[in-house]
Amino acid sequence: TISYTKITSLCAVLLAECGGHITGAVSGRILSPGYPAPYDNNLHCTWTVEADTGKTISLHFIVFDTEVGHDILRVWDGPSGPSDGGILLKEWSGPALPEDIHSTFNILTLQFDADYFISKQGFSIQFSSKKLNFNFDSSNLMLKAKCGFELNLKCIMIPSNH
């Protein structure tokens, strides 16, 4: 069975169901269904982690083991799918532990699809949210975010009519 949970909390959460919506949590852990036992076959699970406006979300992988090429975890920056405005950040399958990943929006979506045959241990993923901090360097007019992206700005002088 596939269940869906909506959680609104400021404290840490632990979620091992197939999908859910986590709102306002500062940190928590997302587990594949049944973890630490192997996940079921034929799964399509979607978790949405929504931080407060002005915050970003980081994922730290503690355990990751899925069937190579068949059971796939996708992480979207923002709502899931390009039609919803989300940007696919990365997808993984297999036993290799992924590197940490960081959002640029206050929403991060995880989609896990498992086929009908082989199940593995699954995953344990720690998430945390933090306030997005910007530094402005006026000498080269580049806005730098501490979360790792840069935005080049072009300044235009507009005369004031006042």
N, C-alpha and C positions, 0 to 999 in steps of 0.2 A: 504494500500500500504506500501511496505517496501522501505525505501530510505537509501542511503549510502552516507556518507559525509567524505571527507578527509580534515582535518584542520591542517595547519602548522602555529604555532604561539608561541610567547614567552609570550603572555599575557594570562589572564584567559579566559577560554571558557565555554560556557553553551551549552550542547548538549541534545536535547530532541527527537531526531529522533531514528528510529530503526536501530541502528548500526552506525559505523563510525570509522575512523582512525584519532587519534589525535597525532600529531608529534611535539615534542619540546616545548610543553606548560609546564610552571612551575606549574600551578594549573588550576583547572576548576571544573565543575560539570557535572556529567552524570545523566540524568533523564530518567525514563521509558517513552516510547512514550505516549504523551498526558498529562504528569504530569502537574498539580496536579489532573487532571481528571483521572478516571480509564483507564488503558491501554486496548488496543483491545485484542480480542481473536485470537488464532492461530498465535502467533508471534514466530519468531526465529531471535533474534537480537544479533549481535556481535560487541562489541566496542573494539578497540585496542588502548591502550595508550602507546606511545613510547617516552621515555625520552632520552635525550642525553646520549651517551656512558659514563659509569662511574657513572650514577645516578640510584637511585631506586625510586619506586613509592609507595605511601601510599594511602589507601582508608579509608575515614571516612564516616560512614553511618549517614545521617541526618534523613531520613525517610525510612522505609522499611515495606511494607505490600503486600504480594502476597498470592495467594490461596495455602494453606498448601498441600504439596505433589504433586501438579500438575503444578504450575507455579514456575519455579526454576531459580535462578541466580547462575551461576558457575563462579568462578574466577580462572584463570590460570596464573601461574608464567611463563612468556615467551609467545611465540606464543601458540595459542589454540591447545589443543589435544596432546596426547602423540606422535602421528606420526609426529607432527611438533616440538617436543622437549619441549613442555609445560608441566608443572607439575600442576595438580589440587590442588589448595590450600584449597578451601572450596566451599561448595554449601549450599544455604539457600532457604527456602520457609516458608511462614507463616508471622505472625505479629511481631515476636521478632526482635528487633533492633540488627544487628550483631556488633561484636566488630571490631575495626580497623584491617586492614590487610596490610601487607607490602611485597613487592616483593624482590627478591634477584637479579633479572635481571633488565634491563632497559626497558623491555616490560611487560605489564600486559594486559591480555585479559579477558573481561567480556562477558559471554554468557547468554542471557535470553530467556527461552522457556516458552511460555504460551499455555495452551491447549484451547480447543474449547468452554468452558462453562463459568466459573465464572471469572470475572475480579475484581481486587482490586485497591487501590490507586497507588500501585507501589513503586517507590523508588527515592530518591535523594541522590546521592553519591558525596562527595567532594574528588577530587584526588589532590595530590601534588607530586612533584618530588624533590629529594635532592641528593646532592653528597654523594656517599658512602665513609665513613671514616673508615679506618682500623687502629688498634693499634697493635703493635707487642710487645709481652711480651717475651723477650729472656730467662727468667728464667725457663719457662715451655714450651717454643716453641709452643705457641698456638696463632693463629691469631684470633682476635676477631673483628667482625664488629659491629658497633654501631646499626645496624638495627636488631640485635637479633640472629645471628647465629654464630656458632663457627666452625673453621676448624683446626683439629689437623694436625700438620706437622711432618714429620720424616726427620731429617737432615742427609745427607750423605756427608762425606768429600771426595772430589775428588782432588787428587794431580794435581797441575799445571805442565805442561810440559814446561813452560816458564822460 
